[in-house]
Amino acid sequence: MIIVSDLPDPEKKHWVKLKGNQGWKNTLDDTFWKKDKLHGDHWDVSDKKGNKIKEIDFYGRQIWPYGPKHKHKTS
């Protein structure tokens, strides 16, 4: 798994809280971080068009892609 060192944090200026407590926007790379509504145990990270690009658990580990949903891949 890939470790992501930068998680949503109101103390960091590049994290902007979205309206209605929907999640966060990272202004450094224009990604949107929203808590997964179905499972509630990770962030769904999407681009500005709404395409999901990765999932990050609350400890900062990238769990998808190349994580549990892709067990059939060898590398």
N, CA, C and O atoms as a Tripos MOL2 file, in Angstrom:
@<TRIPOS>MOLECULE
protein
  300   299    75     0     0
PROTEIN
NO_CHARGES

@<TRIPOS>ATOM
      1 N           0.8260   -1.1900    0.0000 N.3       1 MET1
      2 CA          0.0000    0.0000    0.0000 C.3       1 MET1
      3 C           0.8670    1.2490    0.0000 C.2       1 MET1
      4 O           1.9600    1.2660    0.5670 O.2       1 MET1
      5 N           0.3820    2.2510   -0.6200 N.am      2 ILE2
      6 CA          1.0880    3.5210   -0.6800 C.3       2 ILE2
      7 C           0.6970    4.3590    0.5260 C.2       2 ILE2
      8 O          -0.4810    4.4370    0.8760 O.2       2 ILE2
      9 N           1.6810    4.9880    1.1630 N.am      3 ILE3
     10 CA          1.4030    5.8640    2.3000 C.3       3 ILE3
     11 C           1.2220    7.2910    1.7850 C.2       3 ILE3
     12 O           2.0550    7.7950    1.0330 O.2       3 ILE3
     13 N           0.1510    7.9250    2.1850 N.am      4 VAL4
     14 CA         -0.1320    9.3120    1.8220 C.3       4 VAL4
     15 C           0.0950   10.1400    3.0720 C.2       4 VAL4
     16 O          -0.6000    9.9650    4.0730 O.2       4 VAL4
     17 N           1.0560   11.0340    3.0180 N.am      5 SER5
     18 CA          1.4200   11.7740    4.2270 C.3       5 SER5
     19 C           0.4830   12.9440    4.5100 C.2       5 SER5
     20 O           0.4310   13.4190    5.6450 O.2       5 SER5
     21 N          -0.2420   13.4110    3.5330 N.am      6 ASP6
     22 CA         -1.0510   14.6100    3.6940 C.3       6 ASP6
     23 C          -2.5340   14.2600    3.6870 C.2       6 ASP6
     24 O          -3.1120   14.0060    2.6310 O.2       6 ASP6
     25 N          -3.1430   14.2480    4.8580 N.am      7 LEU7
     26 CA         -4.5720   13.9880    5.0000 C.3       7 LEU7
     27 C          -5.2980   15.2970    5.2780 C.2       7 LEU7
     28 O          -4.6680   16.2680    5.6970 O.2       7 LEU7
     29 N          -6.6160   15.3470    5.0540 N.am      8 PRO8
     30 CA         -7.3560   16.5730    5.3500 C.3       8 PRO8
     31 C          -7.0900   17.0670    6.7670 C.2       8 PRO8
     32 O          -7.1920   16.3210    7.7410 O.2       8 PRO8
     33 N          -6.7470   18.3400    6.8470 N.am      9 ASP9
     34 CA         -6.3750   18.9280    8.1320 C.3       9 ASP9
     35 C          -6.7180   20.4170    8.1070 C.2       9 ASP9
     36 O          -6.1600   21.1590    7.2980 O.2       9 ASP9
     37 N          -7.6220   20.8650    8.9740 N.am     10 PRO10
     38 CA         -8.0050   22.2800    8.9690 C.3      10 PRO10
     39 C          -6.8600   23.2150    9.3380 C.2      10 PRO10
     40 O          -6.9490   24.4170    9.0870 O.2      10 PRO10
     41 N          -5.7950   22.6970    9.9230 N.am     11 GLU11
     42 CA         -4.6450   23.5230   10.2960 C.3      11 GLU11
     43 C          -3.7610   23.8560    9.0900 C.2      11 GLU11
     44 O          -2.9560   24.7850    9.1460 O.2      11 GLU11
     45 N          -3.9120   23.0990    8.0070 N.am     12 LYS12
     46 CA         -3.1080   23.3440    6.8020 C.3      12 LYS12
     47 C          -3.9210   24.1810    5.8300 C.2      12 LYS12
     48 O          -5.0680   23.8540    5.5240 O.2      12 LYS12
     49 N          -3.3260   25.2600    5.3510 N.am     13 LYS13
     50 CA         -4.0510   26.2370    4.5350 C.3      13 LYS13
     51 C          -4.5240   25.6970    3.1920 C.2      13 LYS13
     52 O          -5.4720   26.2350    2.6190 O.2      13 LYS13
     53 N          -3.8920   24.6540    2.6770 N.am     14 HIS14
     54 CA         -4.3140   24.1510    1.3660 C.3      14 HIS14
     55 C          -5.5190   23.2120    1.4420 C.2      14 HIS14
     56 O          -5.9940   22.7410    0.4080 O.2      14 HIS14
     57 N          -6.0180   22.9350    2.6400 N.am     15 TRP15
     58 CA         -7.2430   22.1410    2.8120 C.3      15 TRP15
     59 C          -8.4110   23.0820    3.0610 C.2      15 TRP15
     60 O          -8.3860   23.8680    4.0080 O.2      15 TRP15
     61 N          -9.4320   23.0060    2.2180 N.am     16 VAL16
     62 CA        -10.6140   23.8620    2.3280 C.3      16 VAL16
     63 C         -11.8210   22.9610    2.5840 C.2      16 VAL16
     64 O         -12.0740   22.0180    1.8340 O.2      16 VAL16
     65 N         -12.5550   23.2590    3.6390 N.am     17 LYS17
     66 CA        -13.7350   22.4690    3.9760 C.3      17 LYS17
     67 C         -14.8590   22.7580    2.9870 C.2      17 LYS17
     68 O         -15.1340   23.9190    2.6850 O.2      17 LYS17
     69 N         -15.5080   21.7160    2.4840 N.am     18 LEU18
     70 CA        -16.6080   21.8730    1.5420 C.3      18 LEU18
     71 C         -17.8890   22.2100    2.2950 C.2      18 LEU18
     72 O         -18.0440   21.8630    3.4660 O.2      18 LEU18
     73 N         -18.7940   22.8820    1.6180 N.am     19 LYS19
     74 CA        -20.0720   23.2750    2.2270 C.3      19 LYS19
     75 C         -20.8530   22.0490    2.6900 C.2      19 LYS19
     76 O         -20.7740   20.9810    2.0830 O.2      19 LYS19
     77 N         -21.6010   22.2170    3.7620 N.am     20 GLY20
     78 CA        -22.4590   21.1540    4.2550 C.3      20 GLY20
     79 C         -21.7160   19.9740    4.8490 C.2      20 GLY20
     80 O         -22.2600   18.8720    4.9250 O.2      20 GLY20
     81 N         -20.4700   20.1930    5.2740 N.am     21 ASN21
     82 CA        -19.6760   19.1270    5.8790 C.3      21 ASN21
     83 C         -19.5460   17.9110    4.9550 C.2      21 ASN21
     84 O         -19.5670   16.7690    5.4120 O.2      21 ASN21
     85 N         -19.4110   18.1720    3.6470 N.am     22 GLN22
     86 CA        -19.3280   17.1010    2.6650 C.3      22 GLN22
     87 C         -17.9340   16.5020    2.5500 C.2      22 GLN22
     88 O         -17.7810   15.3790    2.0700 O.2      22 GLN22
     89 N         -16.9370   17.2230    2.9770 N.am     23 GLY23
     90 CA        -15.5710   16.7440    2.8480 C.3      23 GLY23
     91 C         -14.6060   17.9050    2.7210 C.2      23 GLY23
     92 O         -14.8370   18.9890    3.2580 O.2      23 GLY23
     93 N         -13.5020   17.6560    1.9910 N.am     24 TRP24
     94 CA        -12.4290   18.6340    1.8700 C.3      24 TRP24
     95 C         -11.9500   18.7570    0.4330 C.2      24 TRP24
     96 O         -12.0760   17.8240   -0.3600 O.2      24 TRP24
     97 N         -11.3960   19.9260    0.1080 N.am     25 LYS25
     98 CA        -10.7260   20.1310   -1.1710 C.3      25 LYS25
     99 C          -9.2580   20.4030   -0.8770 C.2      25 LYS25
    100 O          -8.9250   21.2360   -0.0340 O.2      25 LYS25
    101 N          -8.3880   19.6910   -1.5810 N.am     26 ASN26
    102 CA         -6.9570   19.9470   -1.4990 C.3      26 ASN26
    103 C          -6.6220   20.8920   -2.6490 C.2      26 ASN26
    104 O          -6.6530   20.4890   -3.8120 O.2      26 ASN26
    105 N          -6.3040   22.1420   -2.3340 N.am     27 THR27
    106 CA         -6.0590   23.1340   -3.3810 C.3      27 THR27
    107 C          -4.7050   22.9570   -4.0550 C.2      27 THR27
    108 O          -4.4550   23.5700   -5.0930 O.2      27 THR27
    109 N          -3.8270   22.1370   -3.4910 N.am     28 LEU28
    110 CA         -2.5250   21.9070   -4.1240 C.3      28 LEU28
    111 C          -2.6510   21.0670   -5.3890 C.2      28 LEU28
    112 O          -1.9480   21.3100   -6.3700 O.2      28 LEU28
    113 N          -3.5480   20.0750   -5.3700 N.am     29 ASP29
    114 CA         -3.6950   19.2150   -6.5390 C.3      29 ASP29
    115 C          -5.1360   19.1520   -7.0600 C.2      29 ASP29
    116 O          -5.4560   18.3100   -7.8990 O.2      29 ASP29
    117 N          -6.0010   20.0370   -6.5660 N.am     30 ASP30
    118 CA         -7.4080   20.1020   -6.9860 C.3      30 ASP30
    119 C          -8.1370   18.7730   -6.8550 C.2      30 ASP30
    120 O          -8.8720   18.3710   -7.7570 O.2      30 ASP30
    121 N          -7.9360   18.0890   -5.7310 N.am     31 THR31
    122 CA         -8.6770   16.8660   -5.4740 C.3      31 THR31
    123 C          -9.7050   17.1120   -4.3800 C.2      31 THR31
    124 O          -9.5460   18.0000   -3.5420 O.2      31 THR31
    125 N         -10.7620   16.3070   -4.4060 N.am     32 PHE32
    126 CA        -11.8330   16.3970   -3.4310 C.3      32 PHE32
    127 C         -11.8520   15.1220   -2.6050 C.2      32 PHE32
    128 O         -11.8570   14.0200   -3.1530 O.2      32 PHE32
    129 N         -11.8620   15.2730   -1.3010 N.am     33 TRP33
    130 CA        -11.8190   14.1520   -0.3620 C.3      33 TRP33
    131 C         -13.1420   14.0810    0.3770 C.2      33 TRP33
    132 O         -13.4980   14.9960    1.1190 O.2      33 TRP33
    133 N         -13.8700   12.9890    0.1740 N.am     34 LYS34
    134 CA        -15.1610   12.8010    0.8460 C.3      34 LYS34
    135 C         -15.1660   11.4330    1.5210 C.2      34 LYS34
    136 O         -14.6520   10.4610    0.9670 O.2      34 LYS34
    137 N         -15.7450   11.3600    2.7160 N.am     35 LYS35
    138 CA        -15.8400   10.0760    3.4100 C.3      35 LYS35
    139 C         -16.7490    9.1510    2.6210 C.2      35 LYS35
    140 O         -17.8120    9.5580    2.1530 O.2      35 LYS35
    141 N         -16.3230    7.9100    2.4770 N.am     36 ASP36
    142 CA        -17.1180    6.9120    1.7820 C.3      36 ASP36
    143 C         -18.4400    6.7290    2.5260 C.2      36 ASP36
    144 O         -18.4410    6.3800    3.7060 O.2      36 ASP36
    145 N         -19.5540    6.9600    1.8550 N.am     37 LYS37
    146 CA        -20.8700    6.9060    2.5080 C.3      37 LYS37
    147 C         -21.3250    5.4740    2.7710 C.2      37 LYS37
    148 O         -22.0550    5.2340    3.7330 O.2      37 LYS37
    149 N         -20.9170    4.5270    1.9470 N.am     38 LEU38
    150 CA        -21.3610    3.1510    2.1120 C.3      38 LEU38
    151 C         -20.6110    2.4470    3.2380 C.2      38 LEU38
    152 O         -21.2210    1.7980    4.0870 O.2      38 LEU38
    153 N         -19.2890    2.5770    3.2400 N.am     39 HIS39
    154 CA        -18.4800    1.8550    4.2190 C.3      39 HIS39
    155 C         -18.0590    2.7300    5.4000 C.2      39 HIS39
    156 O         -17.9560    2.2370    6.5230 O.2      39 HIS39
    157 N         -17.8160    4.0150    5.1630 N.am     40 GLY40
    158 CA        -17.4730    4.9390    6.2300 C.3      40 GLY40
    159 C         -16.0970    4.7470    6.8430 C.2      40 GLY40
    160 O         -15.8160    5.2840    7.9140 O.2      40 GLY40
    161 N         -15.2330    3.9850    6.1750 N.am     41 ASP41
    162 CA        -13.9160    3.7020    6.7590 C.3      41 ASP41
    163 C         -12.7480    4.2560    5.9480 C.2      41 ASP41
    164 O         -11.5910    3.9460    6.2310 O.2      41 ASP41
    165 N         -13.0500    5.0760    4.9420 N.am     42 HIS42
    166 CA        -11.9800    5.6480    4.1270 C.3      42 HIS42
    167 C         -12.4840    6.8920    3.3930 C.2      42 HIS42
    168 O         -13.6760    7.1990    3.3790 O.2      42 HIS42
    169 N         -11.5300    7.5880    2.7900 N.am     43 TRP43
    170 CA        -11.8270    8.7520    1.9560 C.3      43 TRP43
    171 C         -11.9380    8.2980    0.5010 C.2      43 TRP43
    172 O         -11.1210    7.5000    0.0410 O.2      43 TRP43
    173 N         -12.9280    8.7920   -0.2190 N.am     44 ASP44
    174 CA        -12.9700    8.6720   -1.6730 C.3      44 ASP44
    175 C         -12.3800    9.9640   -2.2120 C.2      44 ASP44
    176 O         -12.8650   11.0520   -1.9000 O.2      44 ASP44
    177 N         -11.3490    9.8490   -3.0090 N.am     45 VAL45
    178 CA        -10.6580   11.0140   -3.5520 C.3      45 VAL45
    179 C         -10.9900   11.1090   -5.0340 C.2      45 VAL45
    180 O         -10.8120   10.1490   -5.7850 O.2      45 VAL45
    181 N         -11.4780   12.2850   -5.4510 N.am     46 SER46
    182 CA        -11.8650   12.4620   -6.8460 C.3      46 SER46
    183 C         -11.2440   13.7210   -7.4240 C.2      46 SER46
    184 O         -10.7910   14.6100   -6.7030 O.2      46 SER46
    185 N         -11.2380   13.7670   -8.7660 N.am     47 ASP47
    186 CA        -10.7510   14.9660   -9.4450 C.3      47 ASP47
    187 C         -11.8970   15.9770   -9.5180 C.2      47 ASP47
    188 O         -12.9950   15.7090   -9.0300 O.2      47 ASP47
    189 N         -11.6420   17.1330  -10.1230 N.am     48 LYS48
    190 CA        -12.6580   18.1850  -10.1320 C.3      48 LYS48
    191 C         -13.8650   17.8440  -11.0100 C.2      48 LYS48
    192 O         -14.8940   18.5140  -10.9230 O.2      48 LYS48
    193 N         -13.7540   16.8070  -11.8570 N.am     49 LYS49
    194 CA        -14.8890   16.3590  -12.6560 C.3      49 LYS49
    195 C         -15.7260   15.3130  -11.9270 C.2      49 LYS49
    196 O         -16.7650   14.8860  -12.4310 O.2      49 LYS49
    197 N         -15.2740   14.8960  -10.7330 N.am     50 GLY50
    198 CA        -16.0160   13.9180   -9.9590 C.3      50 GLY50
    199 C         -15.6000   12.4790  -10.1880 C.2      50 GLY50
    200 O         -16.2330   11.5640   -9.6600 O.2      50 GLY50
    201 N         -14.5400   12.2560  -10.9710 N.am     51 ASN51
    202 CA        -14.0480   10.9080  -11.2200 C.3      51 ASN51
    203 C         -13.2120   10.4330  -10.0400 C.2      51 ASN51
    204 O         -12.2360   11.0840   -9.6670 O.2      51 ASN51
    205 N         -13.5890    9.3000   -9.4500 N.am     52 LYS52
    206 CA        -12.8200    8.7810   -8.3170 C.3      52 LYS52
    207 C         -11.4620    8.3170   -8.8200 C.2      52 LYS52
    208 O         -11.3680    7.5550   -9.7820 O.2      52 LYS52
    209 N         -10.4010    8.7920   -8.1480 N.am     53 ILE53
    210 CA         -9.0530    8.4360   -8.5760 C.3      53 ILE53
    211 C          -8.3290    7.5520   -7.5740 C.2      53 ILE53
    212 O          -7.3700    6.8680   -7.9320 O.2      53 ILE53
    213 N          -8.7850    7.5570   -6.3050 N.am     54 LYS54
    214 CA         -8.1790    6.6760   -5.3150 C.3      54 LYS54
    215 C          -9.0180    6.6640   -4.0500 C.2      54 LYS54
    216 O          -9.8940    7.5050   -3.8470 O.2      54 LYS54
    217 N          -8.7200    5.6800   -3.2030 N.am     55 GLU55
    218 CA         -9.3090    5.5990   -1.8780 C.3      55 GLU55
    219 C          -8.1710    5.5840   -0.8730 C.2      55 GLU55
    220 O          -7.1800    4.8760   -1.0540 O.2      55 GLU55
    221 N          -8.3180    6.3680    0.1840 N.am     56 ILE56
    222 CA         -7.2990    6.4890    1.2150 C.3      56 ILE56
    223 C          -7.9510    6.1910    2.5610 C.2      56 ILE56
    224 O          -8.9870    6.7690    2.8910 O.2      56 ILE56
    225 N          -7.3430    5.2800    3.3510 N.am     57 ASP57
    226 CA         -7.9290    5.0270    4.6650 C.3      57 ASP57
    227 C          -7.5940    6.1800    5.6050 C.2      57 ASP57
    228 O          -6.7990    7.0530    5.2560 O.2      57 ASP57
    229 N          -8.1890    6.1890    6.7860 N.am     58 PHE58
    230 CA         -8.0270    7.3120    7.7010 C.3      58 PHE58
    231 C          -6.6380    7.3820    8.3240 C.2      58 PHE58
    232 O          -6.3280    8.3320    9.0430 O.2      58 PHE58
    233 N          -5.7950    6.3780    8.0530 N.am     59 TYR59
    234 CA         -4.4070    6.3970    8.5390 C.3      59 TYR59
    235 C          -3.4460    6.9000    7.4700 C.2      59 TYR59
    236 O          -2.2450    7.0140    7.7160 O.2      59 TYR59
    237 N          -3.9710    7.2020    6.2790 N.am     60 GLY60
    238 CA         -3.1440    7.7390    5.2100 C.3      60 GLY60
    239 C          -2.6110    6.7070    4.2480 C.2      60 GLY60
    240 O          -1.7150    7.0100    3.4610 O.2      60 GLY60
    241 N          -3.1400    5.4870    4.2870 N.am     61 ARG61
    242 CA         -2.6850    4.4470    3.3610 C.3      61 ARG61
    243 C          -3.6210    4.3890    2.1610 C.2      61 ARG61
    244 O          -4.8430    4.3810    2.3080 O.2      61 ARG61
    245 N          -3.0270    4.3490    0.9710 N.am     62 GLN62
    246 CA         -3.8310    4.2210   -0.2380 C.3      62 GLN62
    247 C          -4.3010    2.7750   -0.3490 C.2      62 GLN62
    248 O          -3.4860    1.8550   -0.4140 O.2      62 GLN62
    249 N          -5.6170    2.5800   -0.3700 N.am     63 ILE63
    250 CA         -6.1490    1.2270   -0.4340 C.3      63 ILE63
    251 C          -6.7210    0.8740   -1.7970 C.2      63 ILE63
    252 O          -6.9960   -0.2970   -2.0600 O.2      63 ILE63
    253 N          -6.9050    1.8430   -2.6570 N.am     64 TRP64
    254 CA         -7.3650    1.6140   -4.0250 C.3      64 TRP64
    255 C          -6.9020    2.7720   -4.8780 C.2      64 TRP64
    256 O          -6.9550    3.8890   -4.3630 O.2      64 TRP64
    257 N          -6.4690    2.6560   -6.0800 N.am     65 PRO65
    258 CA         -6.3520    1.3980   -6.8060 C.3      65 PRO65
    259 C          -5.1420    0.5940   -6.3180 C.2      65 PRO65
    260 O          -4.3570    1.0570   -5.4910 O.2      65 PRO65
    261 N          -5.0210   -0.5790   -6.8370 N.am     66 TYR66
    262 CA         -3.9300   -1.5180   -6.5140 C.3      66 TYR66
    263 C          -4.0020   -2.0280   -5.0950 C.2      66 TYR66
    264 O          -2.9980   -2.4700   -4.5360 O.2      66 TYR66
    265 N          -5.1930   -1.9710   -4.5040 N.am     67 GLY67
    266 CA         -5.3880   -2.5060   -3.1640 C.3      67 GLY67
    267 C          -6.3860   -3.6480   -3.1960 C.2      67 GLY67
    268 O          -6.4060   -4.4180   -4.1570 O.2      67 GLY67
    269 N          -7.2100   -3.7770   -2.1740 N.am     68 PRO68
    270 CA         -8.1150   -4.9110   -2.0470 C.3      68 PRO68
    271 C          -9.0520   -5.1640   -3.2240 C.2      68 PRO68
    272 O          -9.3970   -6.3180   -3.4800 O.2      68 PRO68
    273 N          -9.4720   -4.1350   -3.9430 N.am     69 LYS69
    274 CA        -10.3760   -4.3470   -5.0720 C.3      69 LYS69
    275 C          -9.6630   -4.9610   -6.2690 C.2      69 LYS69
    276 O         -10.3140   -5.3940   -7.2200 O.2      69 LYS69
    277 N          -8.3190   -5.0050   -6.2340 N.am     70 HIS70
    278 CA         -7.5490   -5.5120   -7.3690 C.3      70 HIS70
    279 C          -6.6790   -6.6960   -6.9510 C.2      70 HIS70
    280 O          -5.5170   -6.7580   -7.3540 O.2      70 HIS70
    281 N          -7.1850   -7.6190   -6.1740 N.am     71 LYS71
    282 CA         -6.4140   -8.7610   -5.7040 C.3      71 LYS71
    283 C          -5.9540   -9.6630   -6.8400 C.2      71 LYS71
    284 O          -4.9560  -10.3710   -6.7010 O.2      71 LYS71
    285 N          -6.6610   -9.6470   -7.9560 N.am     72 HIS72
    286 CA         -6.3060  -10.5100   -9.0740 C.3      72 HIS72
    287 C          -5.0680  -10.0370   -9.8300 C.2      72 HIS72
    288 O          -4.4860  -10.8100  -10.5910 O.2      72 HIS72
    289 N          -4.6560   -8.7930   -9.6390 N.am     73 LYS73
    290 CA         -3.4710   -8.2680  -10.3200 C.3      73 LYS73
    291 C          -2.2070   -8.7050   -9.5950 C.2      73 LYS73
    292 O          -2.1780   -8.7740   -8.3660 O.2      73 LYS73
    293 N          -1.1630   -9.0000  -10.3650 N.am     74 THR74
    294 CA          0.0910   -9.4170   -9.7650 C.3      74 THR74
    295 C           1.0270   -8.2510   -9.5360 C.2      74 THR74
    296 O           1.9120   -8.3360   -8.6840 O.2      74 THR74
    297 N           0.8620   -7.1810  -10.2590 N.am     75 SER75
    298 CA          1.6910   -5.9850  -10.0400 C.3      75 SER75
    299 C           1.0460   -4.7570  -10.6040 C.2      75 SER75
    300 O           1.6070   -3.6650  -10.5080 O.2      75 SER75
@<TRIPOS>BOND
     1     1     2 1
     2     2     3 1
     3     3     4 2
     4     3     5 am
     5     5     6 1
     6     6     7 1
     7     7     8 2
     8     7     9 am
     9     9    10 1
    10    10    11 1
    11    11    12 2
    12    11    13 am
    13    13    14 1
    14    14    15 1
    15    15    16 2
    16    15    17 am
    17    17    18 1
    18    18    19 1
    19    19    20 2
    20    19    21 am
    21    21    22 1
    22    22    23 1
    23    23    24 2
    24    23    25 am
    25    25    26 1
    26    26    27 1
    27    27    28 2
    28    27    29 am
    29    29    30 1
    30    30    31 1
    31    31    32 2
    32    31    33 am
    33    33    34 1
    34    34    35 1
    35    35    36 2
    36    35    37 am
    37    37    38 1
    38    38    39 1
    39    39    40 2
    40    39    41 am
    41    41    42 1
    42    42    43 1
    43    43    44 2
    44    43    45 am
    45    45    46 1
    46    46    47 1
    47    47    48 2
    48    47    49 am
    49    49    50 1
    50    50    51 1
    51    51    52 2
    52    51    53 am
    53    53    54 1
    54    54    55 1
    55    55    56 2
    56    55    57 am
    57    57    58 1
    58    58    59 1
    59    59    60 2
    60    59    61 am
    61    61    62 1
    62    62    63 1
    63    63    64 2
    64    63    65 am
    65    65    66 1
    66    66    67 1
    67    67    68 2
    68    67    69 am
    69    69    70 1
    70    70    71 1
    71    71    72 2
    72    71    73 am
    73    73    74 1
    74    74    75 1
    75    75    76 2
    76    75    77 am
    77    77    78 1
    78    78    79 1
    79    79    80 2
    80    79    81 am
    81    81    82 1
    82    82    83 1
    83    83    84 2
    84    83    85 am
    85    85    86 1
    86    86    87 1
    87    87    88 2
    88    87    89 am
    89    89    90 1
    90    90    91 1
    91    91    92 2
    92    91    93 am
    93    93    94 1
    94    94    95 1
    95    95    96 2
    96    95    97 am
    97    97    98 1
    98    98    99 1
    99    99   100 2
   100    99   101 am
   101   101   102 1
   102   102   103 1
   103   103   104 2
   104   103   105 am
   105   105   106 1
   106   106   107 1
   107   107   108 2
   108   107   109 am
   109   109   110 1
   110   110   111 1
   111   111   112 2
   112   111   113 am
   113   113   114 1
   114   114   115 1
   115   115   116 2
   116   115   117 am
   117   117   118 1
   118   118   119 1
   119   119   120 2
   120   119   121 am
   121   121   122 1
   122   122   123 1
   123   123   124 2
   124   123   125 am
   125   125   126 1
   126   126   127 1
   127   127   128 2
   128   127   129 am
   129   129   130 1
   130   130   131 1
   131   131   132 2
   132   131   133 am
   133   133   134 1
   134   134   135 1
   135   135   136 2
   136   135   137 am
   137   137   138 1
   138   138   139 1
   139   139   140 2
   140   139   141 am
   141   141   142 1
   142   142   143 1
   143   143   144 2
   144   143   145 am
   145   145   146 1
   146   146   147 1
   147   147   148 2
   148   147   149 am
   149   149   150 1
   150   150   151 1
   151   151   152 2
   152   151   153 am
   153   153   154 1
   154   154   155 1
   155   155   156 2
   156   155   157 am
   157   157   158 1
   158   158   159 1
   159   159   160 2
   160   159   161 am
   161   161   162 1
   162   162   163 1
   163   163   164 2
   164   163   165 am
   165   165   166 1
   166   166   167 1
   167   167   168 2
   168   167   169 am
   169   169   170 1
   170   170   171 1
   171   171   172 2
   172   171   173 am
   173   173   174 1
   174   174   175 1
   175   175   176 2
   176   175   177 am
   177   177   178 1
   178   178   179 1
   179   179   180 2
   180   179   181 am
   181   181   182 1
   182   182   183 1
   183   183   184 2
   184   183   185 am
   185   185   186 1
   186   186   187 1
   187   187   188 2
   188   187   189 am
   189   189   190 1
   190   190   191 1
   191   191   192 2
   192   191   193 am
   193   193   194 1
   194   194   195 1
   195   195   196 2
   196   195   197 am
   197   197   198 1
   198   198   199 1
   199   199   200 2
   200   199   201 am
   201   201   202 1
   202   202   203 1
   203   203   204 2
   204   203   205 am
   205   205   206 1
   206   206   207 1
   207   207   208 2
   208   207   209 am
   209   209   210 1
   210   210   211 1
   211   211   212 2
   212   211   213 am
   213   213   214 1
   214   214   215 1
   215   215   216 2
   216   215   217 am
   217   217   218 1
   218   218   219 1
   219   219   220 2
   220   219   221 am
   221   221   222 1
   222   222   223 1
   223   223   224 2
   224   223   225 am
   225   225   226 1
   226   226   227 1
   227   227   228 2
   228   227   229 am
   229   229   230 1
   230   230   231 1
   231   231   232 2
   232   231   233 am
   233   233   234 1
   234   234   235 1
   235   235   236 2
   236   235   237 am
   237   237   238 1
   238   238   239 1
   239   239   240 2
   240   239   241 am
   241   241   242 1
   242   242   243 1
   243   243   244 2
   244   243   245 am
   245   245   246 1
   246   246   247 1
   247   247   248 2
   248   247   249 am
   249   249   250 1
   250   250   251 1
   251   251   252 2
   252   251   253 am
   253   253   254 1
   254   254   255 1
   255   255   256 2
   256   255   257 am
   257   257   258 1
   258   258   259 1
   259   259   260 2
   260   259   261 am
   261   261   262 1
   262   262   263 1
   263   263   264 2
   264   263   265 am
   265   265   266 1
   266   266   267 1
   267   267   268 2
   268   267   269 am
   269   269   270 1
   270   270   271 1
   271   271   272 2
   272   271   273 am
   273   273   274 1
   274   274   275 1
   275   275   276 2
   276   275   277 am
   277   277   278 1
   278   278   279 1
   279   279   280 2
   280   279   281 am
   281   281   282 1
   282   282   283 1
   283   283   284 2
   284   283   285 am
   285   285   286 1
   286   286   287 1
   287   287   288 2
   288   287   289 am
   289   289   290 1
   290   290   291 1
   291   291   292 2
   292   291   293 am
   293   293   294 1
   294   294   295 1
   295   295   296 2
   296   295   297 am
   297   297   298 1
   298   298   299 1
   299   299   300 2
@<TRIPOS>SUBSTRUCTURE
     1 MET1         2 RESIDUE 1 A MET
     2 ILE2         6 RESIDUE 1 A ILE
     3 ILE3        10 RESIDUE 1 A ILE
     4 VAL4        14 RESIDUE 1 A VAL
     5 SER5        18 RESIDUE 1 A SER
     6 ASP6        22 RESIDUE 1 A ASP
     7 LEU7        26 RESIDUE 1 A LEU
     8 PRO8        30 RESIDUE 1 A PRO
     9 ASP9        34 RESIDUE 1 A ASP
    10 PRO10       38 RESIDUE 1 A PRO
    11 GLU11       42 RESIDUE 1 A GLU
    12 LYS12       46 RESIDUE 1 A LYS
    13 LYS13       50 RESIDUE 1 A LYS
    14 HIS14       54 RESIDUE 1 A HIS
    15 TRP15       58 RESIDUE 1 A TRP
    16 VAL16       62 RESIDUE 1 A VAL
    17 LYS17       66 RESIDUE 1 A LYS
    18 LEU18       70 RESIDUE 1 A LEU
    19 LYS19       74 RESIDUE 1 A LYS
    20 GLY20       78 RESIDUE 1 A GLY
    21 ASN21       82 RESIDUE 1 A ASN
    22 GLN22       86 RESIDUE 1 A GLN
    23 GLY23       90 RESIDUE 1 A GLY
    24 TRP24       94 RESIDUE 1 A TRP
    25 LYS25       98 RESIDUE 1 A LYS
    26 ASN26      102 RESIDUE 1 A ASN
    27 THR27      106 RESIDUE 1 A THR
    28 LEU28      110 RESIDUE 1 A LEU
    29 ASP29      114 RESIDUE 1 A ASP
    30 ASP30      118 RESIDUE 1 A ASP
    31 THR31      122 RESIDUE 1 A THR
    32 PHE32      126 RESIDUE 1 A PHE
    33 TRP33      130 RESIDUE 1 A TRP
    34 LYS34      134 RESIDUE 1 A LYS
    35 LYS35      138 RESIDUE 1 A LYS
    36 ASP36      142 RESIDUE 1 A ASP
    37 LYS37      146 RESIDUE 1 A LYS
    38 LEU38      150 RESIDUE 1 A LEU
    39 HIS39      154 RESIDUE 1 A HIS
    40 GLY40      158 RESIDUE 1 A GLY
    41 ASP41      162 RESIDUE 1 A ASP
    42 HIS42      166 RESIDUE 1 A HIS
    43 TRP43      170 RESIDUE 1 A TRP
    44 ASP44      174 RESIDUE 1 A ASP
    45 VAL45      178 RESIDUE 1 A VAL
    46 SER46      182 RESIDUE 1 A SER
    47 ASP47      186 RESIDUE 1 A ASP
    48 LYS48      190 RESIDUE 1 A LYS
    49 LYS49      194 RESIDUE 1 A LYS
    50 GLY50      198 RESIDUE 1 A GLY
    51 ASN51      202 RESIDUE 1 A ASN
    52 LYS52      206 RESIDUE 1 A LYS
    53 ILE53      210 RESIDUE 1 A ILE
    54 LYS54      214 RESIDUE 1 A LYS
    55 GLU55      218 RESIDUE 1 A GLU
    56 ILE56      222 RESIDUE 1 A ILE
    57 ASP57      226 RESIDUE 1 A ASP
    58 PHE58      230 RESIDUE 1 A PHE
    59 TYR59      234 RESIDUE 1 A TYR
    60 GLY60      238 RESIDUE 1 A GLY
    61 ARG61      242 RESIDUE 1 A ARG
    62 GLN62      246 RESIDUE 1 A GLN
    63 ILE63      250 RESIDUE 1 A ILE
    64 TRP64      254 RESIDUE 1 A TRP
    65 PRO65      258 RESIDUE 1 A PRO
    66 TYR66      262 RESIDUE 1 A TYR
    67 GLY67      266 RESIDUE 1 A GLY
    68 PRO68      270 RESIDUE 1 A PRO
    69 LYS69      274 RESIDUE 1 A LYS
    70 HIS70      278 RESIDUE 1 A HIS
    71 LYS71      282 RESIDUE 1 A LYS
    72 HIS72      286 RESIDUE 1 A HIS
    73 LYS73      290 RESIDUE 1 A LYS
    74 THR74      294 RESIDUE 1 A THR
    75 SER75      298 RESIDUE 1 A SER
